[in-house]
Amino acid sequence: MHFKTKSAINVEKDFKEIKADLESWKQKNKRSVVALNWSNTINNSVQRIFSELTRADVNWIHDLYESADSDVSPEIEVVNLLQSILSEHLITNKDLLQSISELKSDKQESKSDKAKAVARLTRRLYYTKLDSFTFNEVPVMTGDVFLLNKSKSIYGIVITPECDIRHIKGRDNRHFELLTFERGMAQKIMKEKA
């Protein structure tokens, strides 16, 4: 980052230089441009969404919460609705879409580095691990994976439907339906079939 002082004499020249500097920065930092556009789009969209919904009905969160009360966790239903509306705003924002389409892959990256980067990205997107997890802090949801036995590497995937989880969450003795598996079991089965 650097700062320049504008002159009061040649405003037009200063404007052109600043514009050229911004364009140069944009070309050198294409990945940052996408992140900035994404962040701006989210912030502007959230403000617009809340404003529009509040103008329509000041009690919209309460009304939505009450309508979801019998089926699924009402808090999650409110968040899901907002995420859906926000997604619609994101996919219709021309500046964001253009910045994503202009981003070209880095041709200098080796295939090995690219494969590692894709693996890191996939792990981050699909296998996010929550820090300091307790049942009271984060809701249990269908599809969550739990380590049931560390020494034997046995895991369980929650297969209880969301609508049933809502009725389980308040109880002291929680019982979820789990699909259990041992790490590496799928690989063993594939080798045996080969």
N, C-alpha and C positions, 0 to 999 in steps of 0.2 A: 504494500500500500504506500502511496506517496501523495503529497499534497502540492497543489500549484496555486499560485496567487493570480487572480484575474486582474487584468489592467482595465482601468476605466476608459482608456483611450480606444482600444481596438477590441470591442466586444465581439464583433462578428468573427474575427480571427480566433479569439479565445474559444468561442463556441465550436468552431470547426475542429480545433485541436482536441477539445474535450470529447467531442463526438467521435473523432478518429481514435482516441485513446480507449474509449468505451468499446468501440467495435473491435479493436485489437485485443482487448482483454477478453471480450466475448469469444473470439476465435481461439484464443489460447486456453480458455477455461470452459469448454463446451459442457462438460459434466456439471460444473457449478451452475451454469445457466439453467439446466433442467431442474436442479434442486431449488434454485431461487424461484423459478416460474411455478414449480409444484407448490412450494411453501406459500407464495403469494396467492395462488389460485385457491388453496385450502382456506387460508385466512379470510380472503374476500368472500368466498362462498359460504363459509360458516356464518359470517356476519349477516349476509343476505338471507340465508335460510332461516336463521333465528328471527330476524326482523320480519320476514314475510309470514312465518308461522304465528308469531306473536300478534301481528296485525290481524290475522284471520281469527285467532282465538287465544286470549292470554292464558288460558288453562290447557293448552294443547298437550303439554307434557303430562299433566295429571290425567287428562282424558285418555290419552294413549296408554298410559300406565294402567288405568282401570280396565281398559278393553282387553289388555293382555293378561290380566290377573289370573284367569282360570287355565290358560293354555301353557304358557312358558314363563320364564322369569321376566317380570315386567321391566326391570332395569335393562336387561339384555335386549328386550324387544325395542325399547326406546333408542338404545344405541344402534341397533341394526337398522332401524328406520332412518336415523340420521346418516348412517354410513351409506345407505342406498341413495338418499337424496344427494349427498356429497359426491358420490361416484358419478351421478348423472351430470353434476356441474363440472367435474374434472374432465370427463370424456367429451364434453362439448366446448371446452376452452381452447380456442384456436391457437393462442400463443404457446400454451403448454404442449399441445399436440405437435406444433411446428418445431419447438425446441427439441422434442423427443425424436422426431423424424430426421432432424438435421444432425443428430449425434451419430457419428459413424464409429465403427469399432476401430480400435487401435491396431493397425496393421503390423506394428513393430513387435507386438507381443507374441512370444513363442506359443506353439500349440500346447506345450506342457503348462506354461503359466496360465494360459487361457482356460485349460481344463481345471486347474486348481481354483481359479477365480470363480468358475461356474459352480464347482463343488461347494465353495464357501458361501456363495449366494444362495444356492439351493438349501443348504443347511440352515442359513439364517431365515429364509422365507418359510420353510416347512417344519423346521424342528426347533423353534424358539424355546429356550428354557427360561422359565420364570425364576427370578432370584427371590430368596426368602419367601417361599410359597407356604401358605397355610390355607386350610379350608375356609377360614373366616375372611381372608384377604382377597382371594380370587375365586370366582365361581367355578365349580366343576362343570365341564361341558362335554357333550358327546364328542368322542374322538380324542380326548385327552389321554396321554400315555403316562403310566406310573411305573416306577421301578418297584417291584414287589419283593424281590429277594436279590440283594446285591451280590452275594457270594455265588449264586447260581445263574445270575444275569437273566432273571425271569421278569417279564414286563406284562402289564395289562392295559388294554385299550378300553376305555369306557364306551359301552355300546347301548347303555340306557338312553332312551329317547329324551330330548330336551324337556318335553312336557312332563315327563315323570321325574326328572331330576329336580324340578322346582319343588315338588312335594317331599322330596327326600332331604333337601338342604337344611331344614330347620330341626331335624331330629338329632338326638345325641348319638344314636346307633345308626350310622349311615351304611346302606348296602347298595352298591351299584353293580349292574351287570357288566362283567368284564370278559373280553376275549384275551386269554393269556397266551404268551408264547415265550420261548427261550431264545435269546439272542443267537443268531447263527443257525437256527432250526431250518429256515427256508433253504439255506445253502446246503445243509446236510441232505434234505429231501431231494433237492435237484441233483446232487451227486449220486444218490442212490438210484434215481430214475435213469440216469445216463448210462 
